[in-house]
Amino acid sequence: MSRILTIDIGAGTMDLLCWDARTNEHFKAVAPSPVRHIARQIEATRGPLLVTGVEMGGGPVTEALRRRAQTDPVVISAAAAATLHHDPERVRDWGITLADARQIATLQGDSAYTAVTLRDVQPERIARIIQGLGLPAGFDIVALCAQDHGVAPAGTSHLDFRHHLFQTMLERQPEPHALLFGSQEIPNTFNRLRAMADSAKALGAGEIFVMDSGMAAMAGAAQDHQAADRSPVVILDIATSHTVVAALAGDRTAGFVEYHTRDITMSRIEGLIRELADGDVSHEQILAEGGHGAYLREAVGFANVQAIIATGPKRSLMAGSRLPLVWGAPWGDNMMTGTVGLLEAVRRRIGLAPMKYL
């Protein structure tokens, strides 16, 4: 397994890390995220749209399609509609028409409709990025991460459902790197991750793995040299859309809190770091205050924390913090937290020697 490609698909950026075991070299790139890329494609068109593909990150794509439906016909396949909402009636309420396979096939021959394909993994675009780096095509392993809420049963909050999923998995095996799934291991409820793994087959890798981006961020930030031989540590990953505050005791997840980045402040993060470390958070409390959710397995004690490592593209939110933060850069790059976490999880899965980088 000499060549590994890891890809972190976020709301703002798509981060790629290429590692070669034969040379111990790595190369990297940061590009606009697929959801931004596709939203711009939609905005650049005029007239009716025919939307196919699979579930991907929503956000700008959802908003672009909702706006278009106010002025022009928008027809979407059931698989692609899951990007907008898991309830088809909500999609129809926005003025978007859901179509079956026969209707889609008919419209594909109608020149009045512009075709748009929804997917997080765009093999042709990824291949162009790799080519632009001057690297040969073809990898032994491709590993990808994104945030997946899971498909919640009717009547269950998607935030409660996500909480339950990770609580169950982490109580069984608390190391974040253990939540790496091979393409045949992905739980059925992780619709987005399964769609990513299916799309990634076009990259031609021998093996494909996927992981939730929150878990990948924890595993990646822990590879920062400032976390080496320190325990417990607090990981703070402030990404474009989501913020993760996690406490790690050795390799184990002691707990974490998730928030939408747009809804949180420096002061609240400072409070959450202390509360999480001291065991003073609950999932219900975080939801009640407008957060995304929380999981607590053990209290490590704020007084015992050896390092607070801040990463992520929006970590400047913490500039001027009163806490003794260190600015993390796993493998020398603040933007590679998720990709480094994927690489570490793959390394452990296939039994490679530890990779040291200062």
Secondary structure, 3 states (H helix, E strand, C coil): CCEEEEEEECCCEEEEEEEECCCCEEEEEEEECHHHHHHHHHHCCCCCEEEEECCCCCCHHHHHHHHHHCCCCEEEEHHHHCCCCCCHHHHHHCCCEEECHHHHHHHCCCCCCEEEEECCCCHHHHHHHHHHCCCCCCCCEEEEEECCCCCCCCCCCHHHHHHHHHHHHHHHCCCHHHHEEECCCCCCCCHHHHHHHHHHHHHCCCEEEEEEHHHHHHHHHCCCHHHCCCCCEEEEEECCCEEEEEEEECCEEEEEEEEEHHHCCHHHHHHHHHHHHHCCCCHHHHHHCCCCEEEECCCCCHHHCCEEEEECCCHHHHCCCCCCEEECCHHHCHHHHHHHHHHHHHHHHHCCCCCCCC
